[in-house]
Amino acid sequence: MFDNLSSRLSEAARNLSGQGRLTENNIKDTLRQVRLALLEADVALPVVKAFIERVRERALGEEVGKSLTPGQQLVKIFHAELVALFGNEHAPLDLRAQPPVVVLLAGLQGAGKTTTAAKLARRLIDKDKKRVMLVSTDVYRPAAILQLETLAGEVGALHCASSVDDKPVEIVDRAIGEAKRSHADVLIIDTAGRLHVDDAMMTEVAAVHAHSGASETLFVVDSMAGQDAVNAATAFDRHLPLTGVILTKADGDAKGGVALSVREVTGKPIRYVGVGEKVDALEAFHPERMASRILGMGDVLSLVEEIESKVSKDKAEKLARKVKKGRGFDMTDLRDQLEQMINMGGMGALLDKMPLPGRIDPAALKQGADENQLKRQIAIINSMTPAERRFPKTINGSRRKRIAAGSGLQVQDVNRLLKQFTQMEKMMKKMARGGMKKMLRGMPGGGMPPGLR
């Protein structure tokens, strides 16, 4: 998400290198580039105009330190204005009402409401330790009701049954009653959608909302919908007392303009972002962290939180002991690392959160970090015997042919993995002998950046 916008903003800031200070003349061309970048990212025109004007006013002011270069000044201004555009602070759900707290999801058909309902339930169960019930009022699509029931079982949530013969408001009344009897903390209502906004849909959703007494009414929007998403958000905001927005399919959107536009148009905070198909692929939206990611500064806090929640502490400690000793690292350890990387969304998801030097293209790195390649490497390791995983040096030519055949790959693929393993093994032995300190001393400045020591 935001890949195109990120590279264009970074390029615009670099174009000011060699300038003594920011002036109206030297930022004119830069702001023109930024305007085009925002429009290409599907940001709504009124939002673009307002953003550019705010950046121009701040760039010509005296609020940025004179010790910074013009490019650094502009990046700092970009960051501040993006944070303001996104809403300044993270806005968590308010679950302090009398249970069951009702959360209603509304949006167009195909935006991903049903999957998002399950993802949100999973997050509330895992992170907030809530007892959650799901119910669907989409009586026009039997598949949606069945899908939600299946997903409820997958994420460990309760489910209130409904059918195409029921009326949506009756489903809501029954679900609230069942939620109370089941002592559910949160009831999430998945509503029906249409391909386009129409009066019948709005009337029905408004009636469902009135019956539910929802504490949170969230607009679910497809990140790749472009200007249609902005129009839909405006229509829903007129008919419902929206309290927030959830962006879906952000992992497939390189533009990201919908996020900027919907927040500005509705004035409602973005609560969560869907970043994958898995039921745990829903991230809390933090304006400051997202602004940093757009400008290539990374999002280390989110990365650390994700590692803490998804990486096995036992396996990590076991690997750390092996690294400290400089021996014992084997193919099973490598497989564990590859599986945990996939569990965190693959290398692409990690690169999104890592700070990268200005001239490195994140998109190019992601192309070389194919998740399917990780899965192929895991298949190769799984085709080895336990003894071969423990002692990779015993894998001769005939064993390599057998492993390649067992994994459905070529001998060259097995050779490549074994070579990578040997290089990792040497690196870990070097780290155990203090090699990491020597490498860090050779870096500019004599070691890690001050904030990461």
N, C-alpha and C positions, 0 to 999 in steps of 0.2 A: 504494500500500500504506500502511496505517495512517492514511489520510486522516481517517476518522471519529474514531479515537482521538486523533489529533493535535489536532483542533479542540476536542474535549471536555476534554482535559487543559489546553490553553491557557485555555479558558473558566473552568475550575475555579480556576486560579491567579489569573486576573484578578478573580475574585469576592472575593479577599482584600484588594483595594485599599482603602486607608483604615484598615486595621487597624494597630495599633502594633507588635504582635509575634504570633508564632504561639502559640496556646494551645489547650488541649483543646477548648474551646467553639467557637472560630472555625474550627477545621479539621474539626470533626465533619461539618458539612454538605458541606464540600468533599470529604472522603474518601468520603462517600456518593455524590456525583456521580462520583468516580473509579471507585468500585466498579461502578456501573451502566455506565459507559463501557467498562470492561474486559469485563464480562459481555456487553454488546452486540457487542463485538469478537470474540466467540467464544473468549475466554480461559477455560480450565478453572477451575471453582470453587475447587479447592484452591489453585491458583496465585494466584487473585485474593485469597483470604483471606490467604495468606502475604505477598503484595506489600503489601497495605494495612496489615498489622500492622507490617511493617518500616518503611514510610513514617511511620506514626504514631509509632513509637519514636524515629526520627531527628528528626522535626519537633519533638518535645517536648524534645529534647536541646539541648546548647549547642555543637554542632559547626559551625554555620554562622555566618559573620561577622555582627556586629550592624549593620554598615553597609548590609546588604541589606534590601529591603522584604520583607514576609511573602510576597508573590507570588513574588519572586525566590528567596527561601529555598526555597519549595516546589518550584519548577522545578529548582533545583539538586539537591534531594533526589530528585525524580523521575528526573533524569538519572542520578544515581549508582546508584539501585536498578534502573533499566532496564539499565544497563551490566552490573551484577552478574547480573541475570536472564538476559541474553544470553550470559554467560560471560566477561566482562571483556576478553578479548583475542582477536584473530583467530587461528584455528587452521588454518594451511595444511596441505595434504597432506604426509605424510612419504614422500618418494620416495627415501630414502637406502638402501633395501635392494638386494640383488643383483638386477639386471635379468633378466627383465622383472618390474617391480613390478606386482602384481595389485591392481586396484581393482574391487570387486564392488558393483553397484548392486542394491538390493532395495526392494520396495514394492508397493503394490496396483496392479491394472490401471487404467490411465487416469491415473496420477499423473504420467506424462511421463518414464518411465525411458529409453526409447529415444532421444528427442530430447535428454534431459539427457546421455546417454552421448556423443553427438556434440558437444554444446556443451562438455563437459568436455575431450574430445579436442582440440577447436579451441583451447581456452584453454591446455592443456599444450603444444601445438605452437607457438603464437604467443608465449606469455609465458615458458615454461620451456624452449623449444627441445628438446622431447622427441620421440622417435620413438614413435608411439602405434599400437596395434592394437586394433580393436574386434571383439567376437564376441557373438552372441546365443544364449542357451540356451532361448529361448522357443519350444519345439517345438510349441506349441499354436496359435500364430498365424503362419502363413507370411508374412503381410503385415508382421509385426514384423521378421522376418529380412531381407526384401527392403528394408524401410525403412532398417534399419541399414546395409545394404550401400550403398544410395544416399547416405545421409548421410556415410558414411565417405569416399566419393569427393569429396563436396562440401567436407569440412573438411580433406582431404589426409591422412587416416589410412589405415593398412593395415586389411585386413578378412580375418578367418578365416571361410570358408564353413561353413554348417551347414544342416540340413534337418529337416523334421518326422519323418523316419525315424530320426534319431539320438537317442541317450540324452544327457540334459544333461551327465552326468559324463564321457561319452566326448568330447563337444564340448570340454569344459574341458581334458582331457588333450591333445587334438589342438591346441587353440589355444595352450597353453603351449609345446608343441614348435615350432609354427610361429613363435611370437613369438621364441623363442631363435634359430631359424635365420635369421630376418629381422633380428636384432639390435634388436628393439623394446625401448625403455626402459620402456614402460608397457603393460599389457594391461588393457583395461576390459571387464568382463563384464556384459552386460545380461541379467538373469534374468526368468523368467516371473512374472506376477502373477495375482491373482484379483480379482473384484469385492469379495470379503470375505475375511477371514482364515479359513483352514481348515487342518486337520492335514496334508492331502496336500501343500499348497503349502509349508508350513513344513518338512516332512520333506525335500522336494526341494531347497529353497533351502539348508538346512543341509548336505545332501550335496554340493551344488555348492560351497559354501563350504569344506568340509573338503578336497575334491579340489584346489581352487584354491590353498589356502594364502594367501588374500588378506591383504595388508598393510593395506588400507583397506576397510572394509565400510560403505557409505554408505546410509542410509535416505532414499529419495526420496519426498517427500510433497507433495500438492497443497495449496497455501495456502488454497484455498476449500473444503476438505473439512470444516472445523469440528471438532466433537467426535469425528467418525469418525476423523479423522487422529490424534488423541491416543490413541484406543483401539488403532489399528493400530500406532502407534509403540511403545506399551507391549508389544504382542504380539511384534513383531519384536525388540524389545530383550531379551525373555526367551529367544528361540530363537537369536539371532545375537549375536556379539560386536561390536556396532555401534561404529564409531569416529567417526561424524559424521552430519550431516543435510544434505540439499539441499532447499530449498524451491522449488517450481515455481509458475508462473502467478501470481507475486506482482504483476505489472502489472495483473492483472484483479481483485485483491482489495483492497478499500478498508478491510477490517477489520484483518487482520494478527494476530489472536489466536492462530492456529496457531503462529506463530513463537515467541511467548512461552510457549505451553503445552508444545510438543514439547521445547524446550530444558530446561525445568524438570522435566518428567516423566521424560525419558530420562537427563538429566545429560550428554548428548553435545553437543559443539559444533556450531553451524550453520556449515557450511563455505562454501556458495555459495547464491545466490538467483537463480532464473530470472526475468528481467524482460522477456521478449518471445519472439516466435516465431523470430527470426533465430538462426543458429547461433553468433553472438558475443554473444547476450543472456544471459550468465551472469556475475554479479558476485560477487567475494569478499565474504564477510560480515564486517564489522567492527562489533563490539558498540557501541563508543563513537560511531562515525559514525551507526549506525542509531538509537541513542537520541537523538542530536541532531536527526535528521530527524523523529522522532516529535514532538519538542517544538518543531518549527518553527525550529530553529537552522540548518538546512541541513546540507550535507555537502560543503564546499568542496574537501576533499582528494580525494574520489572524483571530483568534477567536473573538477578539474585533471588527474587521472590519465586520465580518459576523453578529455578534449580532446587530451592529448598523444598518446594511442594512435590516435585516430580522425580527427583534423583534419590535413589536408595541410599540412606546414610550408612547402612552396614557395608554395602558394596564399595561405597566411596572410601570408607575408613580402611577397608581391606586393601584397596588399591593404593591408598596413601602409604600404608605400611610397606607394601612391596616396592614402591618408588623410593622410600627412605632407605631400604636395604639395598636397592639396586639389583635385585634379583627376584625371580618368582613370577614376573609378569608373563602371562600366557595367552593363548587364543581365546580362552573362555572370558578372561578379563576384557579383551578387545571386543568380543561380542556384546558383553554387558554395556560397554561404553557406546557402541553403535546403537543398541536398542534404546538406551536412555536418550540418545540424541534424537532418534525418531519420535520417541514419546514426547519430546519437547517441541515437536513440529518440524524437525529436520534442520539442516544447516541454514536453510533460507530464513527460518524464523529466528534463529540465533543471530544471523548477520543483521537482521532488522534492528536488533537491540544493541549491537556492538558499535562503539564509536570507531569510525574509519577515517583515515587521512583523506583530505579534500580531493585528491586526484585519483582515488580509487573508485571505480564504478561498481556500486553494490549489485547492480543487475548482472554484470559480467561474472562477479563472484558466485552469485546464485546459480547461474547456468552451469558453473563447474562443480557445484555442490548439489548434485542430483540425489534426492531421497531414494530413488530406485537403485542408485549405485550402492547406497548403504545396505539396502535389502539384499542385493546380490552378494555383497560381502558376508552378510549374516548367513545366507544360504550356503556359501562355501564352507564357513566354519561349522555349520550344522552337519555338513557331509563328512566331517572328520570324525575319527574315533576319539574317545576321551583321552587315550594315550597320545594321539597326534596333536590334540589341542594343548596338552601339557608339555609335550616335547616336539615343537614344530620342526626342529632340525632333522628329525627322523623321516620327514616326508620326502621320499625319493621320487624318481620319475614315474614309476608305475603307480605309486600312491597318488601322485598329482593327477594322473589320468582318471583314476577311480573317483577322486574327489570332484573333478570337473564334471564327470558324467553324472554323479549323484546330485550335483547342484544345477544341472542343466546348462552349464556354462563352458567356456573354453579353458584349456590348460594355461593359456596366457593370462587369463583372469586370476587363476590360482597363483601363478608366479608373481603377478603384480601385488596381490594381497600379502604374500609371504615376504616380499621385498619391503613393503610398507611396515610390516610387523617388525622386521629386523631393524629398520631405521628407528622405530619407536623404542625398541628395546635398548638400542645404543644410547638414545637420548636420555632414557630414564636412568641408565647406569651413570651417565655423565652428571645428571642432576644429583644423584646420590653422593657423588664425590665432590659436590660443591660447584659443579659446572655452571649452574644457573646463576650463582652470584657473579662468576667471572663474566658470563654473557651480559648480565645487567650492567656491570661496571663498564662494559665496552659501549653501552648505549650513550647517546647524547645526554649530558646532564648527570651521568654516572649512576643511573638506576631507574627505578620505577617513578612514574609521575608522583608528585607529593600527595595527591589525594588517594593513591592506591597503595601506598607503602604499608 
